[in-house]
Amino acid sequence: MQVLTKKIIKFSEEYLNTKNFQDYCHNGLQVEGVSEVSKIITGVSFSQKLIEEAIKRKAQMIMVHHGIFKNNIPELPEIKGILKNRLKLLLENNINLAGFHLPLDAHPIIGNNISLIELLDLKKIKALNSPQYGDIGFIGEYGQALDFKDFLNLVNKKLNTNSYYINAGSKKVKKVGIISGGASEDFIFAQEQGADTYLCGEVKEEIVRAVEELKMNFVNAGHYNTERLGIMNLGKLIQKKFKIAVEFIEVPNDV
């Protein structure tokens, strides 16, 4: 079965409410390929490895969380280096590229952050507001507090990672704020909104002492690891709705 590319893109844009976000990239179709699609490859980040896998699997569309961002595109009218090589592969094989960034982090049903909340079995969920990103994250609560070590082991097991952590707060974890990816600076807003522990996907150098001084717990589970679930969920949704093949491809990245 084949489906019009524009139907898949329109559905995704509407479902993720892309028009409500000011982002670093265009959310939707980023590189035009064939007009009809029978197979989609999904992945976390746009890369040559992912394109090669799409070619190997005869896919007509690649859908990612990290696509082409504005800072990837030079101000001067020249496309060279890494971006040139990736675009060459896409265009030669007439493959569509679609990217969904902040809308896929924030979505309250299939997004990265709500998926992490559910994966870690947190309840009493409420929005976590970031001055930088808006209502993109969530805070969840355990009925019975976990030892910090048990919480850390749970994160590492569920996400198949070895998290960097700072246990500067309570030895028990009750309320957890989550914003996936590179949002380490938002730990302070999670604490202000009631969280004793903050989970994200990166850490900046200046965060370490600040977390200690605020006496909070901090877990960096990795950018890639915290942003796999949203694009996987979107792929499953598209497969169910349009009855076409969608396959998630792992291109692991420990940071």
Buried (B, 14 or more C-beta within 10 A) or exposed (E): EEBEBBEBBEBBBEBBEBEEBEBEBBBBBBBBBBEBBBBBBBBBBBBEEBBBBBBEEEBBBBBBBBBBBEEBEEEEEEBEEEBEEBBEBBEEBEBBBBBBBBBBBBBEEBBBBBBBBBBBEBEEBBBBBBEEBBEBBBBBBBEEBBEBEEBBEBBBEBBEBEBBBBBBBBEBBBBBBBBBBBBBBBBBBBBEBEBBBBBBBBBEEEBBEBBBEBEBBBBBBBBBBBBBBBBBBBBBBBBEBBEBBBBBBEBEEEE
